[in-house]
Amino acid sequence: VSPIIGGAAIKGPAAKLMAEFGVEPSCVDVAKQYIGLCDAFVIDNIDADRANEIDSLGMDVLVCNTIMTSKEDKMALARKVLDFALR
């Protein structure tokens, strides 16, 4: 699950660190770090327009709400990710 949504980290310094290393803070550049390690990647609805870029890296992409503000949000995301992994 990408920690970068719409070019910003929801929590923590990930986007700032990526920029300091000359890497675009984006879900695509996070996915690039996992080439060869993961065959699937989850991005937020906000970044849906970037799904094709991740797909072109050879990864299946799940686009869904990844912003968790409640226990229900956390459970819904966990279900979606597990369903996606088990497909």
Secondary structure in CASP SS format (residue, H / E / C, confidence):
PFRMAT SS
TARGET T0000
AUTHOR 0000-0000-0000
METHOD secondary structure of the structure
MODEL  1
V C 1.00
S C 1.00
P C 1.00
I E 1.00
I E 1.00
G C 1.00
G C 1.00
A E 1.00
A E 1.00
I C 1.00
K C 1.00
G C 1.00
P C 1.00
A H 1.00
A H 1.00
K H 1.00
L H 1.00
M H 1.00
A H 1.00
E H 1.00
F C 1.00
G C 1.00
V C 1.00
E C 1.00
P C 1.00
S C 1.00
C H 1.00
V H 1.00
D H 1.00
V H 1.00
A H 1.00
K H 1.00
Q C 1.00
Y C 1.00
I E 1.00
G C 1.00
L C 1.00
C E 1.00
D C 1.00
A E 1.00
F E 1.00
V E 1.00
I E 1.00
D E 1.00
N H 1.00
I H 1.00
D H 1.00
A H 1.00
D H 1.00
R H 1.00
A H 1.00
N H 1.00
E H 1.00
I H 1.00
D H 1.00
S C 1.00
L C 1.00
G C 1.00
M C 1.00
D E 1.00
V E 1.00
L E 1.00
V E 1.00
C E 1.00
N C 1.00
T C 1.00
I C 1.00
M C 1.00
T C 1.00
S C 1.00
K H 1.00
E H 1.00
D H 1.00
K H 1.00
M H 1.00
A H 1.00
L H 1.00
A H 1.00
R H 1.00
K H 1.00
V H 1.00
L H 1.00
D H 1.00
F H 1.00
A H 1.00
L H 1.00
R C 1.00
END
